[in-house]
Amino acid sequence: MLAQPPQKITIGAVIRALEGPLAPLPCASETRFRKCDECVDVQTCGTRIVMRRVRDATAAILDETTLQMVCNQVDAAKHGLL
């Protein structure tokens, strides 16, 4: 049972509740940052810079997509409308 209507629940919120942070690496996380063991300088780490961009792009999509939107897309796909 949902606590809110599906048009108010984002996929990002669901993933965070079930799986934790969206970041692909702990050093790119906004809520559970953890420096990598081998990292020399967090501020200039190329891997972290790229993974922050990946995290931000992923969050932008998932936080703008609601359960209702996904249900609507599934229904459209079933009827050959996508």
MODELLER restraints for C-alpha pairs under 7 A, 6 or more apart:
rsr = mdl.restraints
at = mdl.atoms
rsr.add(forms.Gaussian(group=physical.xy_distance, feature=features.Distance(at['CA:6:A'], at['CA:66:A']), mean=6.62, stdev=0.5))
rsr.add(forms.Gaussian(group=physical.xy_distance, feature=features.Distance(at['CA:6:A'], at['CA:67:A']), mean=5.02, stdev=0.5))
rsr.add(forms.Gaussian(group=physical.xy_distance, feature=features.Distance(at['CA:6:A'], at['CA:68:A']), mean=4.93, stdev=0.5))
rsr.add(forms.Gaussian(group=physical.xy_distance, feature=features.Distance(at['CA:7:A'], at['CA:66:A']), mean=5.55, stdev=0.5))
rsr.add(forms.Gaussian(group=physical.xy_distance, feature=features.Distance(at['CA:7:A'], at['CA:67:A']), mean=6.14, stdev=0.5))
rsr.add(forms.Gaussian(group=physical.xy_distance, feature=features.Distance(at['CA:7:A'], at['CA:68:A']), mean=4.82, stdev=0.5))
rsr.add(forms.Gaussian(group=physical.xy_distance, feature=features.Distance(at['CA:8:A'], at['CA:66:A']), mean=6.50, stdev=0.5))
rsr.add(forms.Gaussian(group=physical.xy_distance, feature=features.Distance(at['CA:9:A'], at['CA:66:A']), mean=5.37, stdev=0.5))
rsr.add(forms.Gaussian(group=physical.xy_distance, feature=features.Distance(at['CA:9:A'], at['CA:67:A']), mean=5.96, stdev=0.5))
rsr.add(forms.Gaussian(group=physical.xy_distance, feature=features.Distance(at['CA:10:A'], at['CA:62:A']), mean=6.66, stdev=0.5))
rsr.add(forms.Gaussian(group=physical.xy_distance, feature=features.Distance(at['CA:10:A'], at['CA:63:A']), mean=5.50, stdev=0.5))
rsr.add(forms.Gaussian(group=physical.xy_distance, feature=features.Distance(at['CA:10:A'], at['CA:64:A']), mean=6.63, stdev=0.5))
rsr.add(forms.Gaussian(group=physical.xy_distance, feature=features.Distance(at['CA:10:A'], at['CA:65:A']), mean=5.44, stdev=0.5))
rsr.add(forms.Gaussian(group=physical.xy_distance, feature=features.Distance(at['CA:10:A'], at['CA:66:A']), mean=4.05, stdev=0.5))
rsr.add(forms.Gaussian(group=physical.xy_distance, feature=features.Distance(at['CA:10:A'], at['CA:67:A']), mean=6.03, stdev=0.5))
rsr.add(forms.Gaussian(group=physical.xy_distance, feature=features.Distance(at['CA:11:A'], at['CA:62:A']), mean=5.19, stdev=0.5))
rsr.add(forms.Gaussian(group=physical.xy_distance, feature=features.Distance(at['CA:11:A'], at['CA:63:A']), mean=6.31, stdev=0.5))
rsr.add(forms.Gaussian(group=physical.xy_distance, feature=features.Distance(at['CA:11:A'], at['CA:65:A']), mean=5.85, stdev=0.5))
rsr.add(forms.Gaussian(group=physical.xy_distance, feature=features.Distance(at['CA:11:A'], at['CA:66:A']), mean=5.66, stdev=0.5))
rsr.add(forms.Gaussian(group=physical.xy_distance, feature=features.Distance(at['CA:11:A'], at['CA:67:A']), mean=6.28, stdev=0.5))
rsr.add(forms.Gaussian(group=physical.xy_distance, feature=features.Distance(at['CA:12:A'], at['CA:59:A']), mean=6.54, stdev=0.5))
rsr.add(forms.Gaussian(group=physical.xy_distance, feature=features.Distance(at['CA:12:A'], at['CA:62:A']), mean=4.50, stdev=0.5))
rsr.add(forms.Gaussian(group=physical.xy_distance, feature=features.Distance(at['CA:12:A'], at['CA:63:A']), mean=4.79, stdev=0.5))
rsr.add(forms.Gaussian(group=physical.xy_distance, feature=features.Distance(at['CA:16:A'], at['CA:22:A']), mean=6.62, stdev=0.5))
rsr.add(forms.Gaussian(group=physical.xy_distance, feature=features.Distance(at['CA:21:A'], at['CA:29:A']), mean=6.44, stdev=0.5))
rsr.add(forms.Gaussian(group=physical.xy_distance, feature=features.Distance(at['CA:21:A'], at['CA:31:A']), mean=6.88, stdev=0.5))
rsr.add(forms.Gaussian(group=physical.xy_distance, feature=features.Distance(at['CA:22:A'], at['CA:55:A']), mean=6.36, stdev=0.5))
rsr.add(forms.Gaussian(group=physical.xy_distance, feature=features.Distance(at['CA:22:A'], at['CA:59:A']), mean=6.91, stdev=0.5))
rsr.add(forms.Gaussian(group=physical.xy_distance, feature=features.Distance(at['CA:23:A'], at['CA:29:A']), mean=4.94, stdev=0.5))
rsr.add(forms.Gaussian(group=physical.xy_distance, feature=features.Distance(at['CA:23:A'], at['CA:55:A']), mean=4.87, stdev=0.5))
rsr.add(forms.Gaussian(group=physical.xy_distance, feature=features.Distance(at['CA:24:A'], at['CA:51:A']), mean=6.68, stdev=0.5))
rsr.add(forms.Gaussian(group=physical.xy_distance, feature=features.Distance(at['CA:24:A'], at['CA:55:A']), mean=6.74, stdev=0.5))
rsr.add(forms.Gaussian(group=physical.xy_distance, feature=features.Distance(at['CA:26:A'], at['CA:32:A']), mean=6.59, stdev=0.5))
rsr.add(forms.Gaussian(group=physical.xy_distance, feature=features.Distance(at['CA:26:A'], at['CA:33:A']), mean=5.30, stdev=0.5))
rsr.add(forms.Gaussian(group=physical.xy_distance, feature=features.Distance(at['CA:26:A'], at['CA:34:A']), mean=5.08, stdev=0.5))
rsr.add(forms.Gaussian(group=physical.xy_distance, feature=features.Distance(at['CA:26:A'], at['CA:35:A']), mean=6.94, stdev=0.5))
rsr.add(forms.Gaussian(group=physical.xy_distance, feature=features.Distance(at['CA:27:A'], at['CA:33:A']), mean=5.11, stdev=0.5))
rsr.add(forms.Gaussian(group=physical.xy_distance, feature=features.Distance(at['CA:27:A'], at['CA:34:A']), mean=4.98, stdev=0.5))
rsr.add(forms.Gaussian(group=physical.xy_distance, feature=features.Distance(at['CA:27:A'], at['CA:35:A']), mean=5.07, stdev=0.5))
rsr.add(forms.Gaussian(group=physical.xy_distance, feature=features.Distance(at['CA:27:A'], at['CA:36:A']), mean=6.30, stdev=0.5))
rsr.add(forms.Gaussian(group=physical.xy_distance, feature=features.Distance(at['CA:27:A'], at['CA:48:A']), mean=6.31, stdev=0.5))
rsr.add(forms.Gaussian(group=physical.xy_distance, feature=features.Distance(at['CA:28:A'], at['CA:48:A']), mean=5.86, stdev=0.5))
rsr.add(forms.Gaussian(group=physical.xy_distance, feature=features.Distance(at['CA:28:A'], at['CA:51:A']), mean=5.87, stdev=0.5))
rsr.add(forms.Gaussian(group=physical.xy_distance, feature=features.Distance(at['CA:28:A'], at['CA:52:A']), mean=4.94, stdev=0.5))
rsr.add(forms.Gaussian(group=physical.xy_distance, feature=features.Distance(at['CA:28:A'], at['CA:55:A']), mean=6.95, stdev=0.5))
rsr.add(forms.Gaussian(group=physical.xy_distance, feature=features.Distance(at['CA:76:A'], at['CA:82:A']), mean=6.00, stdev=0.5))
